[in-house]
Amino acid sequence: MADKEEPRVGVFVCHCGTNIAGSIDVMDVVEFAKTIPGVAHADQYQYMCSTPGQGKIVEAIKEHNLTGIVVAACSPRLHEPTFRVATKEGGLNPFRFEMANIREQNSWVHMHDKEGATRKAKDNVRIAVAKACLLEDLIPKTVPVEHAAMVIGAGVGGIQASLDLASAGIKTYLIEKLPTVGGRMSQLDKTFPTLDCSQCILTPKMVDVGRHPNIELMTYTEIEKVEGYIGNFDITVRKKARGVLSPDEATARGIIGGGCNGCGDCSEVCPVIKPNPFEMGMAPRKAIYIYHAQVMPLLYTIDFDACVKCGLCIEACGEKKAIDLEMEDELITLKIGTAIIATGFNLMPIENKREWGYKQFDNVITGLEFERLICASGPTSGHLIRPSDGETPKTIGFILCAGSRDNTGNGKPYCSRFCCMYSLKHAHQIMEKIPGAKVYLFYMDIRSFGKMYEEFYYRIQSEGAKFIRGRVANVLEDPITRNLHVFGEDTLLGRPVDIECDLVVLAAAVQPVDEEDVIRKHFGVSKSQDGWMLEAHPKLNPCGTTTAGVFLAGVCQGPKDIPDTVAQAEGAASAASIPIHIGQVELEPYFAQCMEDLCAGCGMCIDLCPYQALALVDRNDGSGRKVMNVTEAKCKGCGTCGGFCPGGAIKMQHFTTPQIVAQIDAFLCGGEQ
Amino acid sequence: MTDEWNPKILAIICNWCSYAGADLAGGGRIQYPPDVRAIRVMCTGRIDMLFIMKAFADGADGVLVSGCHFGDCHYLAGNFKAAKRMFMVKSVLRNLGLEDKRFRMTFVSASEGAKWATVIEDVVKTVKELGPSPIAEHQK
């Protein structure tokens, strides 16, 4: 504040081809800009973001001795970093730059009102210049990055991301809420279009995460609290009471050679029987259980909601002493640099679509239930039966887009992307296993978009599956035979159909897991309109989020098949490893600062701060007054303290009160209109 | 003044939700009236009530504050703290004899481009129905 320099702002207006110039008179805006007080130079160019465009900024800073730069172009969310670099190249502090958004929030939304759009563009420029006149030099804060990462969700996406991070030499915590890794993929029988056995290709990776020296596998664990910022997250996880000690835990308790070895003696004697969610509730499990034979880690888990604490399992376990019925949840805080969210999906509650009769008629099942029924390790050892009487079905109907592409308000408007392909695979499996079986697929469109997918579709057609194009109106049960009548319209032949099926399989829409909202809010990740987590940019940053250091992998970002999930997981792992390998990150210097002369020490701001970044301290001038003090590393720059301070004593860097008031005044007081 | 009156409406919007939503409306070429000028802040929590009072004192015909939905704030609860202050703005406006409908707080997320356009249309319509701000008229 000592030497008040005369502001000399350079204004650059971009045509963006015709994107901006098509609805805004760029030349008029440039001429207007020259008249704004504080503007020393105004120019225009076809594409300001191009190399010659940026060159204009660099040259003008030197030629006109500029103190601030305004570029009127697209959104600062897109090109602010580009122009900050150009500003820096010209010899100015990169924060001496302000952007006027005359594309996303002007020319594109006022395409048929050139006069109104030009008037608005002039105001946009004037507002930006007002701020640019008051910009100050800011120095980004560099902080070290913890050499560790976290992956949340251990489905195939989370497994792949962890393996990549760990192989890159990064300590990785893999957090899974269930007692085993594997996720949805471990429930599948075969994968399309190659017909690989799902477990066969997944279990090697499951084993790898279990024994990789850089991976700390934390199953049966949930996220409790997230604090910190990129490079320095402190994440508290709740390690739920499993009731069973691993060999390592047993050794730590002094039980040498003890701990769970997965023998299963406990489960045999357990008197409590519950449905096994891994088998979609179609097979029983005990209160002490494993999900399936290939679990990783091979540790039994006690369902304390069901356990009656009879103690039979303790007797059965004997000398191994692996069971502790009094075990309690444990809270552990982990320090990590970056995190990947890979929480996956659930099926939507398809019973809400009452017209198809799921949960009303026994012989209507979902695609995931079908996977378990056809799987050799499933409840029926791979013999497809119909639930009502255990008979082998001969006529099977598949209802595709069950709840997907549904604008009735009772479904999901999006395409779930993999249901077409798994239904084709189901059709193939039936025709392979049950000779003479008839398969009908009721579809809207078959979306076979991937590599070798269309060829797979042709193959199923040639194998004899019948495709009926039309959405099914309803499914009714014959009360005597328990067969199902599927009513719909064959839109290609233009006539109604009524097909009697023994079994109906619904390709139910997918939706985010129930915990998604909680995890999302812990990390400050937004959600898109359809409920999935929002990526930083749909095209150019599909793995990133708006929270620095947090990345997305797999279906939590939107429906994906296995290849796409694995590809995105590898992308997210690569992105998450970058800051860790560099070892430090720059934080935007939008910190709060206390102007001690104005601070009355009331302390109102301290409770407002969501990050506990503020505290009252003794002022250093011997006056005995208390003033507010900011811990810059904790401050994320929201400005909630600055918006409330009754004395106006808090200066929010880059969004200072004089800057914002100047912007308001520039719009409302100055100008030609 | 030309024969057609264009209201002066100020919007102060947060970087993470409403600004991104407004950008999305642009990407989708969703058209809305060009009467609103937006100022970007990182969070609606940054908005001092005096900014809004200053805008009205300067002769704004309307002011819009827009942030994230409750529970979706990038900074946990900045929007909630802002919303509490905004009730006070409304009551101050009423005491001053200004229609409190000239001020509005809305919640538009980063994925709600269409909603942003609807909000702007509605704000412009409301302000146009109310006519020029009496403060602006007085200052002429």
Interface residues (C-beta under 8 A of the other chain):
Chain A: S75 P76 R77 L78 N101 R103 E104 Q105 N106 W108 V109 H110 M111 H112 D113 G116 A117 R119 K120 D123 N124 I127 K521 G524 S526 K527 S528 Q529 L534 T546 T547 Y590 L608 P610 K636 G637 C638 G639 T640 G642 G643 F644 G648 M652 F655 T657 I660 V661 Q663 I664 D665 F667 L668 C669 Q673
Chain B: N6 K8 L10 I12 N15 W16 C17 Y19 A20 A22 D23 A25 G26 G27 R29 I30 Q31 Y32 P33 P34 D35 R37 A38 I39 R40 V41 M42 C43 G45 R46 I47 D48 F51 K54 A55 D58 G59 A60 C68 G71 D72 C73 H74 Y75 L76 A77 G78 K81 A82 R85 S109 A110 S111 E112 A117
